[in-house]
C-alpha cells in the first residue's frame, strides 16, 4: 500500500497510508497539517485516476508549493490545479 511521508516541519517523519479512497490534507482533513484558522479545512487531495496518482488543490484561495526532496522539481498549484505524482 502506498504511503505519504511528511519530510519537513513539526510533523516530519509522519506517514499516512494511501488507499483508493482520496486522501485529504488540511487543518480538518484525513492528514491534519496545521491548526491555522486561515488554512482551508480541506486544502489538498491525493487521489488515483486512470492509473495515475494526482495531487489536487481543492481549496478556493491558497496556492500550494510542491517540491521534490532534492529541490530539482518545484510547482505552484493554484486552486483547482493538479499535478501527477
Secondary structure by P-SEA (a helix, b strand, c coil): cbbbbbcccccccbbbbbcccccccccccccccccccccccccbbbbbcccbbbbbcccccbbbbbbcccccbbbbbcccccccc
